[in-house]
């Protein structure tokens, strides 16, 4: 009887917790077709260039990319790769991009902190000197580093794209606190702000980041129409590349390895047949 009572109590608690738990499940990311998906997928260089521009002009105001160096932009498969410059540090366009950014350095004579134009050997600069400064500028929220964000978040590129394009007005019955923004694709618990049916809490959560993209907010150099959807796709592709800049080389190596293993297996099979053909089994 005791075991039965415990089981019933646990079942009751699970039932009562159902509405709260349901609120922690955001909407499934949108189904997006990406050119870099699949064993033969590859990045579109023009899209990566547009995505870098979205990051540079929009995202970099709050988010860092501490693991990415300017020279990576000019490496094979990168946004600004040019076969005329096999050494990415020699790429003049990336040199110019880096020189437009000021980074901290130490004066070798005085030891003072100074600022200088970045070089291809520098990382992307952080927008804030430390976490405390970042939180103070963002209402207490800490903007995550975007270097590997597409690999660090469940749903990967589809989640990032869905989040950027998923801002909507909160449904009736949902009171969003000041300084927060509702997004059905962002994981969270809305039960404390929901006044409707406890069994129908809206999906998603609230986050401190307001909608960042707007039509024509970024002007693309190649003439591509700058819609919210286009900006979101392009910056997501760029962030995916930044998280794994050797993805295409890895795929090509994997394909070559599969061909090698297939040929080796065929050769092994024929060798087996030849060696053991006169031996009784």
N, C-alpha and C positions, 0 to 999 in steps of 0.2 A: 504493500500500500504506500509505503514511504517513497519508493522509487516512482510509482505511478503519480504520486502527488507532485514530486519534483519535476517529472516530465511535463505534467499539465501546466505547472507554474512557468516552466521555461517556454512552453508553447504560447502561453498567454502573454509573456513579456515580448516574445518575438512578434506577436500580432500587434501589440500596442506600439512597438517600435517601428512597425511597417511604414506608417506615413513619414516618419522622420528619415528612415533609411532611403525611402524612395526619392527624397529631395536631394540626396547626394549623387544621383545619377543624372548627368547632363544628357542632352540630346546626342545621338550618334553623329559623328562628323559627316559632312556631306560627301557624297561619292564624286570624287574628282579624278579625271584622267590626267596623269602626269607623263610627260615625254621621257622622264628619267626612270620610270618604273620598268620592271621586268628584266629578264637577263640580257636583252639587247637594247634597253633604254639608254638614252644619253641626254646630257644637258644641252639646252639651246643657249648658245653663247649670247645671243641678242637678249634673251629673257633674263639671263644672269646679269647683264649690264643694266637692264631696267631695274631689276631687283636690288642691285647694289645702290642705285640712285634713290630708290624708295627708302632703303635703310639709312643711307647717308643723310637725306633731307628730312626724314620723319622719325625713324626709330632711334637713331643715334643720339637724339636729344635726351633720352632717358636710359636707353639700354646700351650696355657695353658688349663687346665681343673680344674678350681678353685673350682668346686662344688663336686669333686670326692675325696674321702678319700681312702687311701691304704687298709683299713680294708674292704671296700666295695668289693674289689676283692675276698675276702674270704667268703662273705655272700652267703647264699643259692641262687643258680642260677647264681652266679658270675663265672668268668673265672677260679678261683683257689679254688673253694669251695670244702671242704673235710668234709664229715660227721663225721669224727673222731674228728673234731674241731668245735663243735657247736658255740663256741665263736670265731668270726673271728679274734680277736686280738691274738689268740693263734696259728694261722696257721703258721707253721715255714717257708713255702715257701714264703708267703706274707711278713713275717718279713724280710726275706733275700732280697726280691725285694726292700722293703722300705730302708733297710740299705745301699743299693748301691747308694742311692740318698742323696745328701747334701741339707739341708734346713737351712734357717736363724733362729736364735734364739737370746735370750738376756742372757748375762752372769749375773746371779743373784747377783754376788758380785761386778762387775765393771759397769754393765749396758751397756757394749759394745755389738755391734752386732757380733755374732759369727756364725759359721756354725757347724752343727752336723749331724750325720746320721739320716735319717728320721725314724719314727716309724709308726706302723699301724694307729696311731691316727692322723697322719699328712695328709694334702691334697697333691695332686700332685703339685709339685713345678712349679712356673711360670718360663719360660725361660728368662724373662726380669724383671728388678726391677720396671718398670713403663711404661706407655704408650709412653712417649717421647723416651725412650730407644728402645722400640719395633719399633717405626716408623723410628728411625734413622738407625736401622739395616735392614730395609726392604724397603728402598727407599721411605719413607713417608707413606707407607701402614701399617695399623694396623691389624695384624693377629687376627681373632676372637677367642674367647674362644670356645672350642669344647665340653664343658660339656653337652649342650643340643642342639647341632647344628642340629641334625637330626629332632628335633621337631621345631626348629626355622626357618628352610628353607622350602619354598614351594616345595613339591615333596618328602620331607623326605629322607629316605635312598636311594631311587632311584636317587635322585638328587646328593647326595654326591658321590655315585658310578659313575654316569655318568660324573660328573665334573672331578674326579680323572683319569678316563680313556678316557676323551674326548678331550684331547689336540691334535690339528692337525695344519698343516701348514696353514697360512692364505691364502685364495683364491686370485687369481690374481685380482688386483684392490684394495686390502685392505692393507693399509700401517699401520702397528702396531708400535706405538711409542716405543722408547728405554725403556727397563725395564718393558715392558708389554708383555703379552702372550695371544694369541687368544684361546678362548674356546667357541664353539658354544652352550654349556649348561650354560654358565655364563651370567646372565642378564646384559645388557648394551646398550649403544647407539653408533653405529659405523658409523653414518652418516658423522662425521667430518673426518674420515679416509678412506672413500669409494669414489673411483673415477669412479665407474661403473654406471650402470643404477640406478637411484634414486628409482625406484620401486622394485628393487631386491637387497636390502641391505642384506648382509649375516646375519644369525641369531647369537645370542650370544653377547659376549662382550670381553673385555680384562681385565686381572687381573694381579696383581703384582707377584703372586705366580707362579714360573715356574713348569713344570712337576716334581713331587716329587718321583714317583715310577719308578722302572726299574727292568728288570728281574734279579733275584737273589740278589737284593739289601738287602733283609732280608732273613736270613736262618731260616727256620722253624724247630723246634726241632722234630716234628713228621714226618719229611721226606716229607711233602707235597711240590710239585713243586712250586717254588716261582716265579710265573708269575705276570705281572702287574695286570691282571684281578683278580687273586687270592688274591693278596695283597689288592686291592681295595675292594673286597667283604668282606674280613676278617676285615679290619679296619672299614668298614662301619657297620658291625654287632656289633663290639665292641662299636662304638660310639652310636649305637642305644640302646644297653644295658645300657651304661653309662647314657643316657638321661632318661631311665626308668628302673632301675634295678629291680623293683618289678613288671614288666609287667606280668611275668608268674604267680606269686601269684595272681595278680589282675584277670587274665583270669580264673584261677582255682576257685577263689571265685565267680566270675560272673557266671560260669557254675553251681556251687553248688547252688547259689541263684536262678537261673532259674529252676533247678530241684525242689527246695523247693516250689517256687511259683506255678509250675505246679501241684505238689501234693496237695498243699493247695487249688488250684482252684477246683480240682476234689473233694476233701473232702467237700468244701463249696457247690458245686453243689449237692452232695448227701444229705448233711444236709438240704439244701433248699427243695429238693424233699420230704424228710421225714417229715419235720415240716409242710409244707403247702399242703400235699397230700390230706387231708380231708377238705380243705377250698376252698369254691367256689371262682373262680376268675371272 
